[in-house]
Amino acid sequence: MNNVILSCLALTSAGVLWLSQRNSLEAARANQRVLQQELAAAQQTLADTSASVAGAQNLLALRRQELDWARRENAATSTAIQSAKPVPPDPVREGLWPKDKPYCYVSKQHLATIGFVPFSEDGGLTSEAATLFGMSAAEHAAVDRAYADFLDRTHELHLANAQVVETNAAANTENHREVTYRIPAMTNEFREVRGTFAASLEQTLGSSRANVFFKRAKSQLDDVYGQFGNDGYTIKYYADRKSDDTVEHEILIQKLDRSARNGYGRLRFPIDAASPMWKYRHLIGAQPLFPMPAVGSD
């Protein structure tokens, strides 16, 4: 009896143990399946992450290439800008007369004595003057306008004050004609006109450049008024018909006190800026006193 009971107990214990182990095995298998799923998900995530990293690395490489290209372009542009940038003046390093250079260095104090003409005979600023004084296109145009105004006002002074000098009635014949004008001294009036021009220069160029330029141009400005500075003068325009029917035109300019005179003969027509008549054409006109023989006529 006891043996039977013991056998039952042993079988019961074995069954309980088997059930317990079976339950544990099922639980372990369930856990394994969960872990496998999580592993598969993790592996997929890793694969996705690896693909993203690879894409990011490729994009980074592309951006680095673009950055290198931009740096090279910037370096090339900087080099081009540096090569095109004007070299600043350096007379200490280069000397006053740089070898193999198209320029030299001149002190501003010498600009008033350099042999150049500020204005051309036809009334414009010369390119030499504009270059020497570093004028921009706008400054060049402004100085041209100021000089044109100076010429107009000076001519107006002449016309307003010129007096016709009466000549002997017998002086004008079929072979001789003349006309003479007397220009009185107009020191104060001309000083005002010249002062207006100087003020325009200073407004355009600034006092430093304007002062030097005005000193150089002063003699040319005075010559517009007359050949003898601010002194009064007479200008005689006359013509003579020769025996061979040729005609010679001349002008004679003389100080009122007759202490100085200048004559110009063999005038050519039509006149141009090189003619001695050019600066006086507002007074004496630009036409010959006698009709000129046709070129090639007998």
Secondary structure by P-SEA (a helix, b strand, c coil): caaaaaaaaaaaaaaaaaaaaaaaaaaaaaaaaaaaaaaaaaaaaaaaaaaaaaaaaaaaaaaaaaaaaaaaaaaaaaaaaaaaccccccccccccccccccbbbbccccccccccccccccccccaaaaaaacccaaaaaaaaaaaaaaaaaaaaaaaacbbbbbcccccccccccbbbbbbccaaaaaaaaaaaaaaaaaaaccaaaaaaaaaaaaaaaaaaacccccccbbbbbbcccccccbbbbbbbbbcccccccccccccccccccccccccccccccccccccccccccc
